[in-house]
């Protein structure tokens, strides 16, 4: 049996950065299930007019102020909604240009670019879309989620001698390796391949780390089942990496804002062994009683 493990992140790895938590998340599926899973996701995307669009959960779940300024927006067709939002956005760009605030203009254009694919959907529809995707993921009986969720308040890189990114990578690798060891049988050897969202700042470093893990093992395990170094891909073109993004987002929002809606929909896929949560770890203060920490005790 061969497994693909798709990997993406949520939050900023820098300390302090813009988020209190940094999440690196992987979701593994057997190769034999890939087509079925991918087709199920594409069917949901088509329902919401997103067939050619990336699922970038963080941008999808934002509030789009322009929509609240358009009378009768909810009753319009997808095409009319898009047309009206584009008008609003053009007007706002012209307004900000007149202020000569280049930083604000740059951020505004970035926000518009990242959310353009979703402007034909109301907030309620976008939330419903993410819920449907999460429910679909939660139903994948043979899928498993692995994640390292670092509370940066309690992370000291001088003590760990690792960056947040490197610690998270080693932890996810170790858990994926352990999982494949648990499901592997001598008559049916199990192998896994990592498929990672392309991040130029870490791809070279993590490739070198993976080479070292193949030779020396991680702190927690030798590598017997993971083959090759990670394959780095464009998440815009690789649907299952987008699912890793959704899972990472759900975990971060759970820890930072106690949001449970999407979290509980994907939770059935968190890897467990002998009744204990082993796939997802919350790196934080020892006294933490959150659902993840309690389930690992």
N, C-alpha and C positions, 0 to 999 in steps of 0.2 A: 504494500500500500504506500502511496505517495501523498503527502500533504503539502498544500501551499499555505504559508502563513503571511498574510498581508499586514503591513505595519504602517502606522501613522501616529502623529502626535497631536496634543492639544495643550495650549498654554505656552508660555515662554520659558526656555531653559535658563535664561540669565537670572542672576540673583542681584537685586530683588525682581527685576523685570516687571511686566505689566499684569501678571497673574500670580496668585499665591501658590498655585500648584502647577507642576509640570507632569504631564501624562504621556507615556509611550505605551501604545496598545497594539497588540497583534490579534488577528482573528484567523484561525486555521480551519481549512475545509479539506476533505479528501478530494483529490484530483477528479475522481469519478463523479463528484457532486457539483463540480464547478459550473458546468453548462446549465444545470437545473437552477442553481442559485442565481447565476447571472441573469438568466431569462426571467426569473421571478421579480428581480429588482427592475429590470427594463420594462416589465409590464406595468408596474406601479408608476414608474417615471412617465410612461406614455399617457397614463390616465390624467396626469397633472400638466401635460404639455411640456415635459422636461426630457424628452427622449434623447436629445443631443447635449444635455447639460450635465455638468458635474454636480454631485451631491456634496456641497460644502456646508456642513450643518451650521457652523457658526454664523455664516453670512445669511443662510436661509432663515434662521431664527431671530434675526434682528427686526426691529420695527422700522418700517419705511415711512417716514413722515409725510412724504408727498401723497401717499394713498389717502391719508386722513383729510387732505385738503380738497379732494375731488368728490363733488356731490354725486351720490348714487354709484359709487365705485363698485360696491358689491354686486350690483345688478347688471353691470356691463359684461360684454363678451371679453374673452381673453385678449383679442386683438385691440379692442377699444381701450381696455385698461392699460395695455402697454403704450399705446399712442398717447394717452393722457399723462401717464407718468413721465414719459420722455419729454413732453412739453414742460412739465413742472421742473424737471431736472435741467433742461437747457436754460430756463429762466434763472434758476439758482446759480448755475455756473456763470452766467453773465453778471449776476449781481455780485458774486464774490470776486470776480475779475476786477470790478470797479474799485474794490477796497485795496487793491495792490498787496493783498496778503497771499504771497506765493505758497506758503506752507499750508494754509487753510485750503487753497485751491487744489493743491496736489492731493491732500487727504480726501477732499470731496470727490475728485475724479476717481481716486482709488476705490472709494466706497461704492460709487456708481458702477464702476467696471465689475467689481466683485459680485454685485447683487443684480446685475442687468438680466440675467437668465430667469430670475424669479419674480420680476415686477408685475407679471400678469396674475399673480396669486395673492389673495388677501392673507393677512397674518394667520387667520384661522385655518385657511387652506394649506398654508405652508406647514403649520404645526401638524395638521392631519396627515400630510404627506410624510413627515418625519416619523410620526407614530406608526403609519402603515409599514414603512421600511423597517422600523425597529421590531414590530410584531413579526414581520417576515424573518428577520434574523433570529429572533427568539424561538422560532419554530424549527430551525435547522438542527435537528437532533445530533448530527455528527460534527457540528461546528464547535469550536472552543475559543474562548477569549482569554488572553493573557495580558496583564498590564502591570506596570510599575507606576504608582501614583505618588509623586514626591511633594510633600508639604515643604516648601523651600524655607519656611521659618525655622525648621528643625534640621535642615541639611547643611552640614559643614564640609565643604570640599577639601579643606586642609586635613580633616580627620579621615575622611573616606579615601583621600588621594585620587578621587575620581570626580569628573564633572557630573552634573545632573544627567546629561545626555548619555554619558558612558555608563553610569550606574544603571540607568533605566534599560539601556541596550543589553547589558550583561544579564540583568534579571529576566527580561523577556526571553532572551535566548535560552537561559537555563530552564525556565518553565516549559517552553516549547519542547526542549530536549527531553525533560522528564516525562512530559505527556506522551511523547512518541515511544519512550521506553516502556511506559505503562500499557500502551495498546499494542506493542509489538509482540509478535510470536515468532519462535524460531523457524516455523515453516512458512511464515509470511513476513519477511523483514520490512520494516517501516522506515521511510525516509522523508525528509522535509526540506523545503526550499523557502527561503525568505524573499518576499517581494515588498520593497520599501518605497514609500513616497520619496521622490528624488529631492534631496536637500544637499546642495553643494557644500554647505559648511560642515556637514558631518559625514558625507558619503565616503570620502577618502579615509577619514579616521576610523570609521566603523568597518570599512573593508579590511583595514590593517588589524583592527581588533579581532575580527572574525578569523583572520588567518592565524592569529595567535591562539584563539580559542581552539581551533582545529588541532594545533600542535600541543598545547598545554592544558586545555580545558578552561572552563570558567572557575571562579572561586567555589562554585557549588557542584559542578559536574563535568565529566569529560564529554566530548562531543562524538557521539557514535551514529547519530541519525540525521543530523542536519548536513546537507551537502552544499558545497560551493560557498562563496561569499554572497551577501545579499544582491539581488537584482534591483537596481534603482530605476523606477519608472515614473512617468508623468501621471500624476493622480487624475488629471483631467481626462485621460484616455483609458484608465484602468478602473473599472467600476468597483471591484472588490476592495481596492485601497480606500475608496470613498466610504465603504462600510466600516473600515478600521477608523477612519476619521469620525464617523458618527459615534462609534463606541467610545473613542477617546473623549469626545465632547461630552457625552452623557456622563462619563465618570468624573470629569472635571467639574461639571455643573453640580453633580451630586455632592462632591466634597466642598466646593466653594459656596454653594447657594442652597444646599439641601434639597435640590430639585430631584424628584423621584420618578416622574412620569416616564421618561425615556429609559432611565436607569433600570426600572423594574421590568420593562419590556425585553431588555437584552440580558438581564441577570441570569436567566436559566442557562445561558451559554458560558458563564464563567466556569472555568475548569475547577472541579472538586475531586477529592480522592478520599475515600473512606469517611465520607461525611464532613470533611473539612474543606474550606475554601483554600485552594492552593494556586489558582491561576492569577488572581489579582491581589496585590499587596498595597496597603496604604503606609508609606514611609512617613511617620509623624511621631508625636510624643507617645511614650509607652502607655500612658493612661487613657489613650483614645478609646472610646466605646462606640465608634461608628459601626455600621452594619458589617463592613468589610473586616475591620479589626476584630470585632466580636466573633465573627464566623471563622477566623483563623486561630482563635485562642485554643 
